[in-house]
Every structure is written in structure tokens, then in C-alpha cells.
Amino acid sequence: MARIFITGSADGLGQLGANLLIGQGHQVVLHARNTARGLEAMRKLPSAEKVLIGDLSDIEETKHLAEEVNATGRFDAIIHNAGVYQSAAKVILAVNTLAPYILTCMIQKPKRLIYLSSGMHLHGDTTLKNLSENKSNVTYSDSKLHVLILAKAVARKWPDVFANTVNPGWVPTKMGGRNAPDNLEKGIQTQVWLAVSNDDKARVSGHYFFHQQESRYLHLADDIILQDKFLHLCEKICGVQFPD
């Protein structure tokens, strides 16, 4: 049995993934942005270990959430699922980029880290100009490229951790919309597989997956200089240093 923490698991892909993992006999800690959503999440998934509360659009709340996660004990895997799409740029930056960075830095290292990206990362700004010069211009595509760069940096710097990125596809959730064309069930399987499977194909690091297969991604994310620049910019913005 594995112990897994999933950000943004009050609904959508996070909740569906949590439900699948609990059904497989694993121990899951949920996360919601406020108490009301947390209560609703526990009502829907009463077999979850607990729910932790933290608004990832607030840097200080995200830091506090990391402390609360550590206080509950170690995790075998963490799925960085939380994300926003049609939101203000500053919220996209905080939730999609800075929150996974802060939580990765501050939470005790698990055995496995899974980051949810998107095929839209292919259109992200590889110069990181929006992150360094004017944070209010960060787009959703930028943020999903940031997540990929973060996962690549973690895989390089922490060889004892399996760190990978997942594109769940454009699936019919509240974020994706009811007319999204991709398969919802397949949209949750890859992150669950990476979190707990003993399959050799899942016990890898630094890879980008779509439906349990390695997939095309922006290979500039492999550039060490770009990775280190990204880590430095995140540290500058939120005051949290990446622990080498």
C-alpha cells in the first residue's frame, strides 16, 4: 500500500485519481483550496485519510500547506494535479507554476513525483521572459511548460526520486468542458500508474507521458541552463530555494 498526496483533489482529475487509488487499497490525502470544498471532498471520498486546506493562489498559504503535509508524515508519491485555466495571469502563475515549485522544495522528498502538464506547453515561452520581466504576462501555456521544466530539473537533481510529467489530454472535466474530445478514464490512468506501479516503464524519471506512453514534448526543457534559470526565477519570486 502506498501513501499519496494529490493537490487539487476536491474535484476533476484529482478527485477521480484519488478515487481510483483508494479503490486499489492505497492511502490518499486530499487537498482543497478552502474548508467548504474540503468537506465536500471528504463527503465524496470518505475513505480518504484526510483533506488538507490551502489556497495555492496565495504563496504564504502554499508554504503553510507544505508544512501541514510534512506534519502528517512521509508520502510515497505526490501528484501535482492542481491547476487553473481561465484565470488571471497572476493566479495562473501562483497555482500552476509557483505552487508545484514551492511544494516540491518544502515537502519531504517522496519516492515519486508526478506533475500534470498539457499539450499546450508546446506553445509556452522558452525564454522565460514572461516569468522574469513581467510576471503578469504568464499564460497557461507558459505555466505548463514551467511544470515540465520543473519536473526535468527535479529528475536531474534528485536521482533517488522518480519525477515525471503527464499530459492527461483535453478531457471533459469542469476545466476542460463537456465537449472535450479526449477520454476521461485515460486522463487519470497515467498519473495513478506512475504513482504506484512496479512496472519498469513507470519506474523512470524525467519522462513526459500521454496515456501511459512517452510522448512528444518541447525538448528545450532538457536544457540545464534553462532549468537552472527557471529555478532561480522561482526562488526570486517566492523566496524558497530549491534544495539540491
N, C-alpha and C positions, 0 to 999 in steps of 0.2 A: 504493500500500500504506500502510495506517495502522498506527500502533503504539498498542496499547490495554492498559491495566491494569485487571484485574477483581478486586475484592475478593470473598472467599468463593467462589473458583472451584475448590475441591477436589472439589465435588460439586454436585448440584442444578442450578438455573437458571444459576448462574455457570459451571459446567463445560460445560453444554450450549451456552451462549452463546459460550464460548471455542472450543469445537469448531467451531461454525458459522463464526466469524470466521477461524479458522485455515484452514478449508476454502475460504474465499473468498480466501485468499492474504495475510491480514493477519498482523502480528507481535503476539503476545499474551504478556503477562507475567501469570502466575497468582499467586494468593495463597492460603495455607493457614495455619491457626492454630498448627500445630506441624509439626515435621520429618517425622514419620511420615505425616501427611496430605499433606505436600508431596511426598514421594517417590511416594506413590500417585497423586497428581495428575499428576506428570510421567510416570509409567508409563502412565497412560491417555491422556495427550496429549503424546507425546514430541516433537511438532513445535512445542510452545510454546517461547518464547525462554528462559524460566527461571521458577522459582517463588520468591516471597519469603515469608518466615515472620514472622508476628506475631499474637499473641493480642489481638483487638480488645476483649476484656473487660477488658484492663489498659491504662489510659491511657498509662502510660510506654512500654509495648510498641507502642502505636499511634503514638506520637510517633517512636519509633525506626524503625518501618516507613516512615513518611513520609520520613525521612532516607535510608533504603535505596532507596526509589522514586526520589528525586531523584538519587541516586548512579548510577542506571542510565541517566540521560538523560531527555530530554523525551518526553512522550506526546501523541498527537493526541487521545485520548479516555480518560476514566476512567469505568468503570461501578461505582458504589457498590451492589454487589449483596448483600454480606454482611448477614445478619440472623438473629435468633433469635426464636422464638415462645413456646414453653412453657418459659420460664426464669424465674429470679428477677428481680424488678424492677430490681435494680442491674445485672444482666447485660444486660437489655433496654436500659436507659439507656446503658450503655457501648458496646454493639455497634451498636445501631440508631440512636442519636441522636448520641452524642459522637464515635464513630469517624468517620462521614462528615464531621462538622464539623471535627475535627482534621485529617483528611487533606486536606480542601478548603483549609483555611487554610495548611497547611505544604508541600504538594506544589506544584511549579511549575505555573502555570496551563496546562492543556491547552486545546485548541480547543473541546472538547466535554465536558460533564459530564452524566452520566445517573444519577439517583437512583431506586432502587426503593422504592416506597411500597406501599400496599394500599388497597382499597376500605374497609377498616376505619378508615382515617384519618378518615372522616366521623363517627366516634364519639369522636374524640380531644378532649381538654380544651383549648378555645381560650383559656382564661385563663392557661395555663401554670402553674397553681397547683401541680400535682404536681412540676413541674421546679424551681420557686422555693422552695417551702416544705418539701417533704418528698420528696427525690429517690427514696426507697424506694417511692413510690406510683406511679411512672411505669408505665403499661400499654403493651401492644403497640400499641393504637390511638393512644395519645398519641405513641408513638415514630414512627409512620408519618405522623402529622400534622406532627411535628417535621421529618421529612425533606422534606415538601412545603414547609414554611415556609422551610427552608434553601435549597432549590432556587429558590424565588421571590426570596429575598434575593440570592442569587448572580446571578440573571438581571438584577436591578435594579442591583446594584453593579458588575458586570463586563460591560458591554455588548459587549466583544470576545469573549465566550465564549457558546456555545450551552449553556444549562443547563436541563434538563427533567426531569420526573418521570414514572415509569412505574408503572402498576398492572398487574402481569403476570397477574392473575387468581388464582383459587384452583385451583392446578394440582397434579397428582399427583406431587409430589416427597416426599422424606423429611419435609420440614416440612409440606407440605400434606396428606399422607396419600394412600393408594392410591385412596380413594373420592372424591377432589376432583373437582368437576364440570367444570372448565374445561379447555381444550385445551392440552396441554403444549407443542406446537410453537409455537402462537401466543403462549405465555407467554414465549418467548425472542426472538421476531422483532422486537419493538418496540425493545428496548434495542440490539440489533445494528444495526437500521436507523438509529436516532438517532446511533449511534457513527460510522458510516461513509458513510451515504448522501448523495449530492449532490442528492437530491430536495428541492425548495424547501420541501415540507411538513415535512422533517426538519431543515432549517437555520433553526430558530426558537429562541426562548428564552422560558422562563417558562411553558411549557405542561405540561399533565397529560394523558397518553396511556393509552389502553387499546386494545390490538390495532391499533396504528397510526392510531387515530382520537382526536381530542381528546374528553375525557370529562368527566363531571360531577365536580366536586370542591368542597371547602369553601372558599368564596370569601373567608372571613375570612383565609385565608393570604395574600391580596393586600395586607392592611393593613400599611403601612410601620411603624407603631408596634409592631405585634405582631412583625414581623420583627426589628426592632432590639432589642426586649425579649428575643427568643429568642437572638440573637447575644450579647447582654450576659450572659445567664444561662449560656450555654455557656462563655464566656470565664471567668466567675467560678468555674465548677466545675472546668475543666481547665487554666486558666492560659494558654490560647492565644488570641491576639487575631485577629479577622478582619481581613485586610489589605485595606483599602479601596483 
